[in-house]
Amino acid sequence: MDFWQHHGLLFLLGCAFFPRITILFFSAVSFGFWHILGWIFAPHLLVAILATSIYWHTNPMLCVISWFFALGGTSGEAKVASKASHSKR
């Protein structure tokens, strides 16, 4: 299954910048216990895991990029949240 046959650039940008909303409304993956935990605590990581498990054979570069977003996006969100909580005090 090829990513570009089922999704477009808008879906890709949504997964990169708004993963929770995109997964909630536009994902065809059924949510189990681990998906819900990933959706709540680490949505970028969930996107990378799902992309790798589904699209690795047809789009490996897309999967590698999703891992960069997963590792960079999650730590970036934590830094922004930390700065915002310190500035309110």
C-alpha positions as CSV (number, residue, x, y, z in Angstrom):
1,M,0.0,0.0,0.0
2,D,1.5,3.3,-1.0
3,F,0.9,6.4,1.1
4,W,0.3,8.7,-1.8
5,Q,-2.5,6.5,-3.2
6,H,-4.5,6.9,0.0
7,H,-3.5,10.3,1.4
8,G,-2.4,13.7,0.2
9,L,-0.1,16.5,1.2
10,L,-2.7,18.0,3.5
11,F,-2.9,14.8,5.5
12,L,0.9,14.6,5.7
13,L,1.1,18.2,7.0
14,G,-1.7,17.5,9.5
15,C,0.1,14.5,10.9
16,A,3.3,16.5,11.2
17,F,1.9,19.6,12.9
18,F,-1.5,18.5,14.4
19,P,-1.2,14.8,15.0
20,R,-3.9,14.4,17.6
21,I,-6.6,16.1,15.5
22,T,-5.5,14.4,12.3
23,I,-5.4,10.9,13.9
24,L,-8.7,11.4,15.6
25,F,-10.7,12.5,12.6
26,F,-8.9,11.1,9.6
27,S,-7.3,7.8,10.6
28,A,-8.7,4.5,9.5
29,V,-6.7,2.7,12.2
30,S,-8.8,1.2,15.0
31,F,-7.9,2.5,18.4
32,G,-6.8,0.0,21.0
33,F,-5.4,0.6,24.5
34,W,-1.9,1.3,23.3
35,H,-3.1,3.6,20.5
36,I,-5.1,5.6,23.0
37,L,-2.1,6.0,25.3
38,G,0.0,7.0,22.4
39,W,-2.6,9.5,21.2
40,I,-2.7,11.1,24.6
41,F,0.9,11.1,25.7
42,A,3.1,10.9,22.5
43,P,1.1,11.6,19.3
44,H,4.1,12.2,17.1
45,L,5.6,8.9,18.2
46,L,2.3,7.2,17.4
47,V,2.3,8.6,13.9
48,A,5.9,7.4,13.4
49,I,5.0,3.9,14.6
50,L,1.9,3.6,12.5
51,A,3.7,5.0,9.4
52,T,6.6,2.6,9.8
53,S,4.3,-0.4,10.3
54,I,2.1,0.4,7.3
55,Y,4.3,2.2,4.8
56,W,7.9,1.1,5.3
57,H,8.0,-1.2,2.3
58,T,6.7,1.4,-0.2
59,N,7.8,4.8,1.4
60,P,10.9,4.3,3.7
61,M,12.0,7.9,3.3
62,L,8.6,9.1,4.5
63,C,8.9,6.8,7.6
64,V,12.4,8.2,8.4
65,I,11.1,11.7,8.2
66,S,8.2,10.8,10.5
67,W,10.7,9.5,13.1
68,F,12.6,12.8,12.9
69,F,9.3,14.6,13.6
70,A,8.5,12.1,16.4
71,L,11.8,12.6,18.2
72,G,12.0,16.3,17.5
73,G,8.3,17.2,17.9
74,T,7.9,15.5,21.2
75,S,10.9,17.1,22.8
76,G,10.1,20.4,21.2
77,E,6.6,20.3,22.7
78,A,8.0,19.6,26.1
79,K,10.4,22.5,25.9
80,V,7.6,24.9,24.9
81,A,5.4,23.6,27.6
82,S,8.1,24.0,30.2
83,K,8.9,27.6,29.1
84,A,5.2,28.5,29.2
85,S,4.7,27.1,32.7
86,H,7.8,28.9,34.0
87,S,6.8,32.2,32.5
88,K,3.4,32.1,34.2
89,R,4.9,31.8,37.7
